[in-house]
Amino acid sequence: MSKLAHYGRPWVVFDINNEEHRSHFNEYNRTKSWGKCPVRFVLDGEHANIIAQITEQVVNYYLAREFGQKKVDKLLKIV
């Protein structure tokens, strides 16, 4: 293993309920860079890339807040 692995940013799974994680993703969307993000997000699921994974979680999170989880679940079953 490279020594750089010990000095890099810590790897974490994106947690949509964590306000800091959402803030880091917002910063990424504004700058199109993870350069100032203090952590590195890892894939957790069936997605091909981290951006697709986080985007899906963010969309579902805010849809559930606006319309309620039951309506979102019903919509997702149709798609």
mmCIF file of the N, C-alpha and C atoms, coordinates in Angstrom:
data_MODEL
# 
_entry.id   MODEL 
# 
loop_
_atom_site.group_PDB 
_atom_site.id 
_atom_site.type_symbol 
_atom_site.label_atom_id 
_atom_site.label_alt_id 
_atom_site.label_comp_id 
_atom_site.label_asym_id 
_atom_site.label_entity_id 
_atom_site.label_seq_id 
_atom_site.pdbx_PDB_ins_code 
_atom_site.Cartn_x 
_atom_site.Cartn_y 
_atom_site.Cartn_z 
_atom_site.occupancy 
_atom_site.B_iso_or_equiv 
_atom_site.pdbx_formal_charge 
_atom_site.auth_seq_id 
_atom_site.auth_comp_id 
_atom_site.auth_asym_id 
_atom_site.auth_atom_id 
_atom_site.pdbx_PDB_model_num 
ATOM 1   N N  . MET A 1 1  ? 0.844   -1.172 0.000   1.00 0.00 ? 1  MET A N  1 
ATOM 2   C CA . MET A 1 1  ? 0.000   0.000  0.000   1.00 0.00 ? 1  MET A CA 1 
ATOM 3   C C  . MET A 1 1  ? 0.890   1.237  0.000   1.00 0.00 ? 1  MET A C  1 
ATOM 4   N N  . SER A 1 2  ? 0.471   2.234  -0.693  1.00 0.00 ? 2  SER A N  1 
ATOM 5   C CA . SER A 1 2  ? 1.210   3.489  -0.769  1.00 0.00 ? 2  SER A CA 1 
ATOM 6   C C  . SER A 1 2  ? 1.128   4.252  0.549   1.00 0.00 ? 2  SER A C  1 
ATOM 7   N N  . LYS A 1 3  ? 2.187   4.965  0.878   1.00 0.00 ? 3  LYS A N  1 
ATOM 8   C CA . LYS A 1 3  ? 2.179   5.806  2.078   1.00 0.00 ? 3  LYS A CA 1 
ATOM 9   C C  . LYS A 1 3  ? 1.152   6.927  1.964   1.00 0.00 ? 3  LYS A C  1 
ATOM 10  N N  . LEU A 1 4  ? 0.815   7.295  0.733   1.00 0.00 ? 4  LEU A N  1 
ATOM 11  C CA . LEU A 1 4  ? -0.172  8.361  0.533   1.00 0.00 ? 4  LEU A CA 1 
ATOM 12  C C  . LEU A 1 4  ? -1.536  7.998  1.122   1.00 0.00 ? 4  LEU A C  1 
ATOM 13  N N  . ALA A 1 5  ? -1.820  6.712  1.213   1.00 0.00 ? 5  ALA A N  1 
ATOM 14  C CA . ALA A 1 5  ? -3.099  6.276  1.776   1.00 0.00 ? 5  ALA A CA 1 
ATOM 15  C C  . ALA A 1 5  ? -3.245  6.698  3.229   1.00 0.00 ? 5  ALA A C  1 
ATOM 16  N N  . HIS A 1 6  ? -2.133  6.881  3.923   1.00 0.00 ? 6  HIS A N  1 
ATOM 17  C CA . HIS A 1 6  ? -2.173  7.275  5.332   1.00 0.00 ? 6  HIS A CA 1 
ATOM 18  C C  . HIS A 1 6  ? -2.303  8.782  5.518   1.00 0.00 ? 6  HIS A C  1 
ATOM 19  N N  . TYR A 1 7  ? -2.065  9.547  4.462   1.00 0.00 ? 7  TYR A N  1 
ATOM 20  C CA . TYR A 1 7  ? -2.084  10.996 4.567   1.00 0.00 ? 7  TYR A CA 1 
ATOM 21  C C  . TYR A 1 7  ? -3.260  11.635 3.832   1.00 0.00 ? 7  TYR A C  1 
ATOM 22  N N  . GLY A 1 8  ? -4.027  10.848 3.124   1.00 0.00 ? 8  GLY A N  1 
ATOM 23  C CA . GLY A 1 8  ? -5.139  11.384 2.353   1.00 0.00 ? 8  GLY A CA 1 
ATOM 24  C C  . GLY A 1 8  ? -6.361  11.667 3.215   1.00 0.00 ? 8  GLY A C  1 
ATOM 25  N N  . ARG A 1 9  ? -7.360  12.190 2.571   1.00 0.00 ? 9  ARG A N  1 
ATOM 26  C CA . ARG A 1 9  ? -8.622  12.449 3.267   1.00 0.00 ? 9  ARG A CA 1 
ATOM 27  C C  . ARG A 1 9  ? -9.288  11.122 3.604   1.00 0.00 ? 9  ARG A C  1 
ATOM 28  N N  . PRO A 1 10 ? -9.994  11.071 4.721   1.00 0.00 ? 10 PRO A N  1 
ATOM 29  C CA . PRO A 1 10 ? -10.652 9.816  5.107   1.00 0.00 ? 10 PRO A CA 1 
ATOM 30  C C  . PRO A 1 10 ? -11.791 9.462  4.146   1.00 0.00 ? 10 PRO A C  1 
ATOM 31  N N  . TRP A 1 11 ? -11.979 8.169  3.937   1.00 0.00 ? 11 TRP A N  1 
ATOM 32  C CA . TRP A 1 11 ? -13.055 7.662  3.084   1.00 0.00 ? 11 TRP A CA 1 
ATOM 33  C C  . TRP A 1 11 ? -14.298 7.477  3.935   1.00 0.00 ? 11 TRP A C  1 
ATOM 34  N N  . VAL A 1 12 ? -15.444 7.972  3.449   1.00 0.00 ? 12 VAL A N  1 
ATOM 35  C CA . VAL A 1 12 ? -16.713 7.810  4.163   1.00 0.00 ? 12 VAL A CA 1 
ATOM 36  C C  . VAL A 1 12 ? -17.824 7.504  3.157   1.00 0.00 ? 12 VAL A C  1 
ATOM 37  N N  . VAL A 1 13 ? -18.850 6.848  3.649   1.00 0.00 ? 13 VAL A N  1 
ATOM 38  C CA . VAL A 1 13 ? -20.050 6.613  2.852   1.00 0.00 ? 13 VAL A CA 1 
ATOM 39  C C  . VAL A 1 13 ? -20.932 7.844  2.989   1.00 0.00 ? 13 VAL A C  1 
ATOM 40  N N  . PHE A 1 14 ? -21.436 8.362  1.881   1.00 0.00 ? 14 PHE A N  1 
ATOM 41  C CA . PHE A 1 14 ? -22.299 9.544  1.915   1.00 0.00 ? 14 PHE A CA 1 
ATOM 42  C C  . PHE A 1 14 ? -23.555 9.236  2.708   1.00 0.00 ? 14 PHE A C  1 
ATOM 43  N N  . ASP A 1 15 ? -23.850 10.086 3.677   1.00 0.00 ? 15 ASP A N  1 
ATOM 44  C CA . ASP A 1 15 ? -25.051 9.953  4.509   1.00 0.00 ? 15 ASP A CA 1 
ATOM 45  C C  . ASP A 1 15 ? -25.941 11.157 4.243   1.00 0.00 ? 15 ASP A C  1 
ATOM 46  N N  . ILE A 1 16 ? -27.057 10.936 3.584   1.00 0.00 ? 16 ILE A N  1 
ATOM 47  C CA . ILE A 1 16 ? -27.948 12.025 3.192   1.00 0.00 ? 16 ILE A CA 1 
ATOM 48  C C  . ILE A 1 16 ? -28.496 12.765 4.414   1.00 0.00 ? 16 ILE A C  1 
ATOM 49  N N  . ASN A 1 17 ? -28.551 12.116 5.560   1.00 0.00 ? 17 ASN A N  1 
ATOM 50  C CA . ASN A 1 17 ? -29.068 12.766 6.767   1.00 0.00 ? 17 ASN A CA 1 
ATOM 51  C C  . ASN A 1 17 ? -28.023 13.635 7.464   1.00 0.00 ? 17 ASN A C  1 
ATOM 52  N N  . ASN A 1 18 ? -26.792 13.579 7.002   1.00 0.00 ? 18 ASN A N  1 
ATOM 53  C CA . ASN A 1 18 ? -25.710 14.371 7.572   1.00 0.00 ? 18 ASN A CA 1 
ATOM 54  C C  . ASN A 1 18 ? -25.637 15.716 6.838   1.00 0.00 ? 18 ASN A C  1 
ATOM 55  N N  . GLU A 1 19 ? -25.908 16.793 7.558   1.00 0.00 ? 19 GLU A N  1 
ATOM 56  C CA . GLU A 1 19 ? -25.935 18.126 6.946   1.00 0.00 ? 19 GLU A CA 1 
ATOM 57  C C  . GLU A 1 19 ? -24.583 18.501 6.334   1.00 0.00 ? 19 GLU A C  1 
ATOM 58  N N  . GLU A 1 20 ? -23.491 18.088 6.963   1.00 0.00 ? 20 GLU A N  1 
ATOM 59  C CA . GLU A 1 20 ? -22.167 18.382 6.413   1.00 0.00 ? 20 GLU A CA 1 
ATOM 60  C C  . GLU A 1 20 ? -21.958 17.693 5.069   1.00 0.00 ? 20 GLU A C  1 
ATOM 61  N N  . HIS A 1 21 ? -22.413 16.456 4.944   1.00 0.00 ? 21 HIS A N  1 
ATOM 62  C CA . HIS A 1 21 ? -22.283 15.736 3.675   1.00 0.00 ? 21 HIS A CA 1 
ATOM 63  C C  . HIS A 1 21 ? -23.069 16.443 2.575   1.00 0.00 ? 21 HIS A C  1 
ATOM 64  N N  . ARG A 1 22 ? -24.285 16.886 2.893   1.00 0.00 ? 22 ARG A N  1 
ATOM 65  C CA . ARG A 1 22 ? -25.076 17.624 1.899   1.00 0.00 ? 22 ARG A CA 1 
ATOM 66  C C  . ARG A 1 22 ? -24.386 18.929 1.532   1.00 0.00 ? 22 ARG A C  1 
ATOM 67  N N  . SER A 1 23 ? -23.776 19.577 2.515   1.00 0.00 ? 23 SER A N  1 
ATOM 68  C CA . SER A 1 23 ? -23.047 20.817 2.262   1.00 0.00 ? 23 SER A CA 1 
ATOM 69  C C  . SER A 1 23 ? -21.843 20.573 1.347   1.00 0.00 ? 23 SER A C  1 
ATOM 70  N N  . HIS A 1 24 ? -21.131 19.479 1.566   1.00 0.00 ? 24 HIS A N  1 
ATOM 71  C CA . HIS A 1 24 ? -19.983 19.141 0.704   1.00 0.00 ? 24 HIS A CA 1 
ATOM 72  C C  . HIS A 1 24 ? -20.449 18.903 -0.735  1.00 0.00 ? 24 HIS A C  1 
ATOM 73  N N  . PHE A 1 25 ? -21.586 18.241 -0.885  1.00 0.00 ? 25 PHE A N  1 
ATOM 74  C CA . PHE A 1 25 ? -22.099 17.986 -2.231  1.00 0.00 ? 25 PHE A CA 1 
ATOM 75  C C  . PHE A 1 25 ? -22.561 19.286 -2.878  1.00 0.00 ? 25 PHE A C  1 
ATOM 76  N N  . ASN A 1 26 ? -23.135 20.174 -2.100  1.00 0.00 ? 26 ASN A N  1 
ATOM 77  C CA . ASN A 1 26 ? -23.522 21.484 -2.623  1.00 0.00 ? 26 ASN A CA 1 
ATOM 78  C C  . ASN A 1 26 ? -22.294 22.247 -3.109  1.00 0.00 ? 26 ASN A C  1 
ATOM 79  N N  . GLU A 1 27 ? -21.227 22.199 -2.334  1.00 0.00 ? 27 GLU A N  1 
ATOM 80  C CA . GLU A 1 27 ? -19.978 22.857 -2.728  1.00 0.00 ? 27 GLU A CA 1 
ATOM 81  C C  . GLU A 1 27 ? -19.449 22.246 -4.030  1.00 0.00 ? 27 GLU A C  1 
ATOM 82  N N  . TYR A 1 28 ? -19.525 20.922 -4.135  1.00 0.00 ? 28 TYR A N  1 
ATOM 83  C CA . TYR A 1 28 ? -19.099 20.266 -5.379  1.00 0.00 ? 28 TYR A CA 1 
ATOM 84  C C  . TYR A 1 28 ? -19.932 20.768 -6.570  1.00 0.00 ? 28 TYR A C  1 
ATOM 85  N N  . ASN A 1 29 ? -21.240 20.872 -6.388  1.00 0.00 ? 29 ASN A N  1 
ATOM 86  C CA . ASN A 1 29 ? -22.111 21.331 -7.476  1.00 0.00 ? 29 ASN A CA 1 
ATOM 87  C C  . ASN A 1 29 ? -21.805 22.766 -7.890  1.00 0.00 ? 29 ASN A C  1 
ATOM 88  N N  . ARG A 1 30 ? -21.417 23.601 -6.937  1.00 0.00 ? 30 ARG A N  1 
ATOM 89  C CA . ARG A 1 30 ? -21.091 24.989 -7.265  1.00 0.00 ? 30 ARG A CA 1 
ATOM 90  C C  . ARG A 1 30 ? -19.745 25.108 -7.983  1.00 0.00 ? 30 ARG A C  1 
ATOM 91  N N  . THR A 1 31 ? -18.756 24.329 -7.537  1.00 0.00 ? 31 THR A N  1 
ATOM 92  C CA . THR A 1 31 ? -17.395 24.489 -8.046  1.00 0.00 ? 31 THR A CA 1 
ATOM 93  C C  . THR A 1 31 ? -16.971 23.413 -9.049  1.00 0.00 ? 31 THR A C  1 
ATOM 94  N N  . LYS A 1 32 ? -17.719 22.316 -9.100  1.00 0.00 ? 32 LYS A N  1 
ATOM 95  C CA . LYS A 1 32 ? -17.352 21.147 -9.919  1.00 0.00 ? 32 LYS A CA 1 
ATOM 96  C C  . LYS A 1 32 ? -15.987 20.604 -9.518  1.00 0.00 ? 32 LYS A C  1 
ATOM 97  N N  . SER A 1 33 ? -15.701 20.655 -8.211  1.00 0.00 ? 33 SER A N  1 
ATOM 98  C CA . SER A 1 33 ? -14.431 20.163 -7.682  1.00 0.00 ? 33 SER A CA 1 
ATOM 99  C C  . SER A 1 33 ? -14.632 19.648 -6.260  1.00 0.00 ? 33 SER A C  1 
ATOM 100 N N  . TRP A 1 34 ? -13.964 18.549 -5.943  1.00 0.00 ? 34 TRP A N  1 
ATOM 101 C CA . TRP A 1 34 ? -13.968 18.026 -4.584  1.00 0.00 ? 34 TRP A CA 1 
ATOM 102 C C  . TRP A 1 34 ? -12.760 18.556 -3.808  1.00 0.00 ? 34 TRP A C  1 
ATOM 103 N N  . GLY A 1 35 ? -12.023 19.502 -4.372  1.00 0.00 ? 35 GLY A N  1 
ATOM 104 C CA . GLY A 1 35 ? -10.769 19.980 -3.804  1.00 0.00 ? 35 GLY A CA 1 
ATOM 105 C C  . GLY A 1 35 ? -10.830 20.443 -2.369  1.00 0.00 ? 35 GLY A C  1 
ATOM 106 N N  . LYS A 1 36 ? -11.907 21.082 -1.955  1.00 0.00 ? 36 LYS A N  1 
ATOM 107 C CA . LYS A 1 36 ? -12.010 21.600 -0.579  1.00 0.00 ? 36 LYS A CA 1 
ATOM 108 C C  . LYS A 1 36 ? -12.775 20.659 0.350   1.00 0.00 ? 36 LYS A C  1 
ATOM 109 N N  . CYS A 1 37 ? -13.215 19.540 -0.165  1.00 0.00 ? 37 CYS A N  1 
ATOM 110 C CA . CYS A 1 37 ? -13.963 18.579 0.646   1.00 0.00 ? 37 CYS A CA 1 
ATOM 111 C C  . CYS A 1 37 ? -12.992 17.844 1.580   1.00 0.00 ? 37 CYS A C  1 
ATOM 112 N N  . PRO A 1 38 ? -13.266 17.815 2.879   1.00 0.00 ? 38 PRO A N  1 
ATOM 113 C CA . PRO A 1 38 ? -12.337 17.190 3.822   1.00 0.00 ? 38 PRO A CA 1 
ATOM 114 C C  . PRO A 1 38 ? -12.399 15.662 3.846   1.00 0.00 ? 38 PRO A C  1 
ATOM 115 N N  . VAL A 1 39 ? -13.355 15.074 3.138   1.00 0.00 ? 39 VAL A N  1 
ATOM 116 C CA . VAL A 1 39 ? -13.492 13.611 3.085   1.00 0.00 ? 39 VAL A CA 1 
ATOM 117 C C  . VAL A 1 39 ? -13.614 13.162 1.625   1.00 0.00 ? 39 VAL A C  1 
ATOM 118 N N  . ARG A 1 40 ? -13.473 11.856 1.423   1.00 0.00 ? 40 ARG A N  1 
ATOM 119 C CA . ARG A 1 40 ? -13.704 11.267 0.103   1.00 0.00 ? 40 ARG A CA 1 
ATOM 120 C C  . ARG A 1 40 ? -14.874 10.305 0.240   1.00 0.00 ? 40 ARG A C  1 
ATOM 121 N N  . PHE A 1 41 ? -15.866 10.473 -0.604  1.00 0.00 ? 41 PHE A N  1 
ATOM 122 C CA . PHE A 1 41 ? -17.035 9.607  -0.547  1.00 0.00 ? 41 PHE A CA 1 
ATOM 123 C C  . PHE A 1 41 ? -16.792 8.348  -1.370  1.00 0.00 ? 41 PHE A C  1 
ATOM 124 N N  . VAL A 1 42 ? -17.298 7.228  -0.869  1.00 0.00 ? 42 VAL A N  1 
ATOM 125 C CA . VAL A 1 42 ? -17.141 5.948  -1.555  1.00 0.00 ? 42 VAL A CA 1 
ATOM 126 C C  . VAL A 1 42 ? -18.498 5.449  -2.021  1.00 0.00 ? 42 VAL A C  1 
ATOM 127 N N  . LEU A 1 43 ? -18.479 4.595  -3.034  1.00 0.00 ? 43 LEU A N  1 
ATOM 128 C CA . LEU A 1 43 ? -19.716 4.018  -3.552  1.00 0.00 ? 43 LEU A CA 1 
ATOM 129 C C  . LEU A 1 43 ? -20.299 3.047  -2.538  1.00 0.00 ? 43 LEU A C  1 
ATOM 130 N N  . ASP A 1 44 ? -21.603 3.104  -2.399  1.00 0.00 ? 44 ASP A N  1 
ATOM 131 C CA . ASP A 1 44 ? -22.314 2.195  -1.509  1.00 0.00 ? 44 ASP A CA 1 
ATOM 132 C C  . ASP A 1 44 ? -23.625 1.837  -2.193  1.00 0.00 ? 44 ASP A C  1 
ATOM 133 N N  . GLY A 1 45 ? -23.592 0.883  -3.061  1.00 0.00 ? 45 GLY A N  1 
ATOM 134 C CA . GLY A 1 45 ? -24.815 0.515  -3.769  1.00 0.00 ? 45 GLY A CA 1 
ATOM 135 C C  . GLY A 1 45 ? -24.532 0.063  -5.179  1.00 0.00 ? 45 GLY A C  1 
ATOM 136 N N  . GLU A 1 46 ? -25.534 0.227  -6.034  1.00 0.00 ? 46 GLU A N  1 
ATOM 137 C CA . GLU A 1 46 ? -25.473 -0.295 -7.389  1.00 0.00 ? 46 GLU A CA 1 
ATOM 138 C C  . GLU A 1 46 ? -25.141 0.765  -8.428  1.00 0.00 ? 46 GLU A C  1 
ATOM 139 N N  . HIS A 1 47 ? -24.565 1.864  -8.041  1.00 0.00 ? 47 HIS A N  1 
ATOM 140 C CA . HIS A 1 47 ? -24.303 2.959  -8.966  1.00 0.00 ? 47 HIS A CA 1 
ATOM 141 C C  . HIS A 1 47 ? -22.931 2.835  -9.600  1.00 0.00 ? 47 HIS A C  1 
ATOM 142 N N  . ALA A 1 48 ? -22.789 3.443  -10.759 1.00 0.00 ? 48 ALA A N  1 
ATOM 143 C CA . ALA A 1 48 ? -21.529 3.393  -11.489 1.00 0.00 ? 48 ALA A CA 1 
ATOM 144 C C  . ALA A 1 48 ? -20.549 4.456  -11.011 1.00 0.00 ? 48 ALA A C  1 
ATOM 145 N N  . ASN A 1 49 ? -21.073 5.548  -10.453 1.00 0.00 ? 49 ASN A N  1 
ATOM 146 C CA . ASN A 1 49 ? -20.179 6.599  -9.970  1.00 0.00 ? 49 ASN A CA 1 
ATOM 147 C C  . ASN A 1 49 ? -20.794 7.298  -8.771  1.00 0.00 ? 49 ASN A C  1 
ATOM 148 N N  . ILE A 1 50 ? -19.938 7.989  -8.047  1.00 0.00 ? 50 ILE A N  1 
ATOM 149 C CA . ILE A 1 50 ? -20.362 8.615  -6.793  1.00 0.00 ? 50 ILE A CA 1 
ATOM 150 C C  . ILE A 1 50 ? -21.351 9.751  -7.016  1.00 0.00 ? 50 ILE A C  1 
ATOM 151 N N  . ILE A 1 51 ? -21.207 10.479 -8.108  1.00 0.00 ? 51 ILE A N  1 
ATOM 152 C CA . ILE A 1 51 ? -22.116 11.598 -8.378  1.00 0.00 ? 51 ILE A CA 1 
ATOM 153 C C  . ILE A 1 51 ? -23.539 11.079 -8.603  1.00 0.00 ? 51 ILE A C  1 
ATOM 154 N N  . ALA A 1 52 ? -23.693 10.012 -9.373  1.00 0.00 ? 52 ALA A N  1 
ATOM 155 C CA . ALA A 1 52 ? -25.021 9.427  -9.606  1.00 0.00 ? 52 ALA A CA 1 
ATOM 156 C C  . ALA A 1 52 ? -25.630 8.934  -8.295  1.00 0.00 ? 52 ALA A C  1 
ATOM 157 N N  . GLN A 1 53 ? -24.820 8.311  -7.466  1.00 0.00 ? 53 GLN A N  1 
ATOM 158 C CA . GLN A 1 53 ? -25.310 7.798  -6.190  1.00 0.00 ? 53 GLN A CA 1 
ATOM 159 C C  . GLN A 1 53 ? -25.798 8.924  -5.292  1.00 0.00 ? 53 GLN A C  1 
ATOM 160 N N  . ILE A 1 54 ? -24.981 9.952  -5.132  1.00 0.00 ? 54 ILE A N  1 
ATOM 161 C CA . ILE A 1 54 ? -25.346 11.060 -4.243  1.00 0.00 ? 54 ILE A CA 1 
ATOM 162 C C  . ILE A 1 54 ? -26.532 11.828 -4.804  1.00 0.00 ? 54 ILE A C  1 
ATOM 163 N N  . THR A 1 55 ? -26.556 12.062 -6.113  1.00 0.00 ? 55 THR A N  1 
ATOM 164 C CA . THR A 1 55 ? -27.668 12.790 -6.726  1.00 0.00 ? 55 THR A CA 1 
ATOM 165 C C  . THR A 1 55 ? -28.988 12.070 -6.484  1.00 0.00 ? 55 THR A C  1 
ATOM 166 N N  . GLU A 1 56 ? -29.008 10.764 -6.646  1.00 0.00 ? 56 GLU A N  1 
ATOM 167 C CA . GLU A 1 56 ? -30.245 10.009 -6.403  1.00 0.00 ? 56 GLU A CA 1 
ATOM 168 C C  . GLU A 1 56 ? -30.688 10.145 -4.948  1.00 0.00 ? 56 GLU A C  1 
ATOM 169 N N  . GLN A 1 57 ? -29.750 10.048 -4.029  1.00 0.00 ? 57 GLN A N  1 
ATOM 170 C CA . GLN A 1 57 ? -30.093 10.173 -2.615  1.00 0.00 ? 57 GLN A CA 1 
ATOM 171 C C  . GLN A 1 57 ? -30.616 11.570 -2.290  1.00 0.00 ? 57 GLN A C  1 
ATOM 172 N N  . VAL A 1 58 ? -29.994 12.594 -2.853  1.00 0.00 ? 58 VAL A N  1 
ATOM 173 C CA . VAL A 1 58 ? -30.419 13.969 -2.596  1.00 0.00 ? 58 VAL A CA 1 
ATOM 174 C C  . VAL A 1 58 ? -31.823 14.204 -3.151  1.00 0.00 ? 58 VAL A C  1 
ATOM 175 N N  . VAL A 1 59 ? -32.078 13.751 -4.365  1.00 0.00 ? 59 VAL A N  1 
ATOM 176 C CA . VAL A 1 59 ? -33.400 13.925 -4.969  1.00 0.00 ? 59 VAL A CA 1 
ATOM 177 C C  . VAL A 1 59 ? -34.458 13.228 -4.124  1.00 0.00 ? 59 VAL A C  1 
ATOM 178 N N  . ASN A 1 60 ? -34.216 11.989 -3.733  1.00 0.00 ? 60 ASN A N  1 
ATOM 179 C CA . ASN A 1 60 ? -35.183 11.258 -2.915  1.00 0.00 ? 60 ASN A CA 1 
ATOM 180 C C  . ASN A 1 60 ? -35.391 11.926 -1.558  1.00 0.00 ? 60 ASN A C  1 
ATOM 181 N N  . TYR A 1 61 ? -34.336 12.447 -0.982  1.00 0.00 ? 61 TYR A N  1 
ATOM 182 C CA . TYR A 1 61 ? -34.413 13.118 0.319   1.00 0.00 ? 61 TYR A CA 1 
ATOM 183 C C  . TYR A 1 61 ? -35.330 14.338 0.250   1.00 0.00 ? 61 TYR A C  1 
ATOM 184 N N  . TYR A 1 62 ? -35.107 15.189 -0.742  1.00 0.00 ? 62 TYR A N  1 
ATOM 185 C CA . TYR A 1 62 ? -35.908 16.412 -0.825  1.00 0.00 ? 62 TYR A CA 1 
ATOM 186 C C  . TYR A 1 62 ? -37.321 16.146 -1.338  1.00 0.00 ? 62 TYR A C  1 
ATOM 187 N N  . LEU A 1 63 ? -37.509 15.154 -2.164  1.00 0.00 ? 63 LEU A N  1 
ATOM 188 C CA . LEU A 1 63 ? -38.869 14.778 -2.566  1.00 0.00 ? 63 LEU A CA 1 
ATOM 189 C C  . LEU A 1 63 ? -39.657 14.274 -1.364  1.00 0.00 ? 63 LEU A C  1 
ATOM 190 N N  . ALA A 1 64 ? -39.024 13.459 -0.547  1.00 0.00 ? 64 ALA A N  1 
ATOM 191 C CA . ALA A 1 64 ? -39.700 12.932 0.647   1.00 0.00 ? 64 ALA A CA 1 
ATOM 192 C C  . ALA A 1 64 ? -40.052 14.060 1.615   1.00 0.00 ? 64 ALA A C  1 
ATOM 193 N N  . ARG A 1 65 ? -39.173 15.045 1.733   1.00 0.00 ? 65 ARG A N  1 
ATOM 194 C CA . ARG A 1 65 ? -39.465 16.176 2.621   1.00 0.00 ? 65 ARG A CA 1 
ATOM 195 C C  . ARG A 1 65 ? -40.634 16.998 2.099   1.00 0.00 ? 65 ARG A C  1 
ATOM 196 N N  . GLU A 1 66 ? -40.737 17.133 0.783   1.00 0.00 ? 66 GLU A N  1 
ATOM 197 C CA . GLU A 1 66 ? -41.789 17.969 0.218   1.00 0.00 ? 66 GLU A CA 1 
ATOM 198 C C  . GLU A 1 66 ? -43.117 17.238 0.094   1.00 0.00 ? 66 GLU A C  1 
ATOM 199 N N  . PHE A 1 67 ? -43.084 15.993 -0.342  1.00 0.00 ? 67 PHE A N  1 
ATOM 200 C CA . PHE A 1 67 ? -44.320 15.275 -0.637  1.00 0.00 ? 67 PHE A CA 1 
ATOM 201 C C  . PHE A 1 67 ? -44.638 14.149 0.337   1.00 0.00 ? 67 PHE A C  1 
ATOM 202 N N  . GLY A 1 68 ? -43.736 13.791 1.190   1.00 0.00 ? 68 GLY A N  1 
ATOM 203 C CA . GLY A 1 68 ? -43.946 12.679 2.103   1.00 0.00 ? 68 GLY A CA 1 
ATOM 204 C C  . GLY A 1 68 ? -43.383 11.395 1.510   1.00 0.00 ? 68 GLY A C  1 
ATOM 205 N N  . GLN A 1 69 ? -42.884 10.538 2.375   1.00 0.00 ? 69 GLN A N  1 
ATOM 206 C CA . GLN A 1 69 ? -42.208 9.318  1.930   1.00 0.00 ? 69 GLN A CA 1 
ATOM 207 C C  . GLN A 1 69 ? -43.143 8.361  1.196   1.00 0.00 ? 69 GLN A C  1 
ATOM 208 N N  . LYS A 1 70 ? -44.407 8.263  1.600   1.00 0.00 ? 70 LYS A N  1 
ATOM 209 C CA . LYS A 1 70 ? -45.329 7.326  0.940   1.00 0.00 ? 70 LYS A CA 1 
ATOM 210 C C  . LYS A 1 70 ? -45.531 7.694  -0.526  1.00 0.00 ? 70 LYS A C  1 
ATOM 211 N N  . LYS A 1 71 ? -45.685 8.988  -0.810  1.00 0.00 ? 71 LYS A N  1 
ATOM 212 C CA . LYS A 1 71 ? -45.861 9.411  -2.202  1.00 0.00 ? 71 LYS A CA 1 
ATOM 213 C C  . LYS A 1 71 ? -44.588 9.156  -3.008  1.00 0.00 ? 71 LYS A C  1 
ATOM 214 N N  . VAL A 1 72 ? -43.446 9.397  -2.421  1.00 0.00 ? 72 VAL A N  1 
ATOM 215 C CA . VAL A 1 72 ? -42.183 9.174  -3.127  1.00 0.00 ? 72 VAL A CA 1 
ATOM 216 C C  . VAL A 1 72 ? -42.014 7.690  -3.424  1.00 0.00 ? 72 VAL A C  1 
ATOM 217 N N  . ASP A 1 73 ? -42.305 6.834  -2.444  1.00 0.00 ? 73 ASP A N  1 
ATOM 218 C CA . ASP A 1 73 ? -42.205 5.387  -2.673  1.00 0.00 ? 73 ASP A CA 1 
ATOM 219 C C  . ASP A 1 73 ? -43.124 4.957  -3.811  1.00 0.00 ? 73 ASP A C  1 
ATOM 220 N N  . LYS A 1 74 ? -44.333 5.496  -3.831  1.00 0.00 ? 74 LYS A N  1 
ATOM 221 C CA . LYS A 1 74 ? -45.285 5.168  -4.894  1.00 0.00 ? 74 LYS A CA 1 
ATOM 222 C C  . LYS A 1 74 ? -44.762 5.639  -6.250  1.00 0.00 ? 74 LYS A C  1 
ATOM 223 N N  . LEU A 1 75 ? -44.209 6.838  -6.315  1.00 0.00 ? 75 LEU A N  1 
ATOM 224 C CA . LEU A 1 75 ? -43.650 7.350  -7.567  1.00 0.00 ? 75 LEU A CA 1 
ATOM 225 C C  . LEU A 1 75 ? -42.475 6.514  -8.054  1.00 0.00 ? 75 LEU A C  1 
ATOM 226 N N  . LEU A 1 76 ? -41.612 6.098  -7.142  1.00 0.00 ? 76 LEU A N  1 
ATOM 227 C CA . LEU A 1 76 ? -40.432 5.332  -7.523  1.00 0.00 ? 76 LEU A CA 1 
ATOM 228 C C  . LEU A 1 76 ? -40.799 3.940  -8.038  1.00 0.00 ? 76 LEU A C  1 
ATOM 229 N N  . LYS A 1 77 ? -41.907 3.372  -7.556  1.00 0.00 ? 77 LYS A N  1 
ATOM 230 C CA . LYS A 1 77 ? -42.336 2.064  -8.047  1.00 0.00 ? 77 LYS A CA 1 
ATOM 231 C C  . LYS A 1 77 ? -42.833 2.157  -9.483  1.00 0.00 ? 77 LYS A C  1 
ATOM 232 N N  . ILE A 1 78 ? -43.390 3.291  -9.851  1.00 0.00 ? 78 ILE A N  1 
ATOM 233 C CA . ILE A 1 78 ? -43.901 3.468  -11.226 1.00 0.00 ? 78 ILE A CA 1 
ATOM 234 C C  . ILE A 1 78 ? -42.761 3.567  -12.211 1.00 0.00 ? 78 ILE A C  1 
ATOM 235 N N  . VAL A 1 79 ? -41.690 4.258  -11.819 1.00 0.00 ? 79 VAL A N  1 
ATOM 236 C CA . VAL A 1 79 ? -40.568 4.512  -12.737 1.00 0.00 ? 79 VAL A CA 1 
ATOM 237 C C  . VAL A 1 79 ? -39.748 3.296  -12.967 1.00 0.00 ? 79 VAL A C  1 
# 
